[in-house]
Amino acid sequence: MVKSSHADDCPEMSRKHAPFWKTTPLDRLSSKAWESLCDGCAKCCLEKIEDEETREIYPTNIACNLLDIQTCRCTHYRTRSIREPSCVTLTPEHLLDPYWLPTTCAYRLLAEGKDLPAWHPLITGDPLSVERAGHSVRGRVVPASEADDWEYHLVDWL
């Protein structure tokens, strides 16, 4: 018996010519294709300070309480927005103005009419390509429970 590939299970991913993210609008993606766009960098799981007047985002190296900083995965992904009210369950509607997402985020890039970066796992086929390219937060963050004043945790490497 031959196992089906991820692409076989997902119609958007089985197109032979152009990849699904170039042919299927974000609001038409299956949940499997939508989830596959996440590169697992966990940059969106870092606490941010926003200037409400300018909407400028100041990222910190403070990880959300739900982020496993070793794996860069949410410890309660399905219930994250309930457990952590500030957590956004991303939808296509959020992408109408994605200024608050990291500039390397696939969802933001596609919403802005750009392509995925060369290091994205959908391009490389390697989930570790994000870390190898220096875009993972692994080893660069502190748990929220250990952080003091957020201003002391501002970073410019996002």
Secondary structure by P-SEA (a helix, b strand, c coil): ccccccccccccccccccccccccccccccaaaaaaaccccccccbbbbbcccccbbbbccccccccccccccccccccccccccccccccccccccccccccccaaaaaaacccccccccccccccccccccccccccccccccccccccccccccc
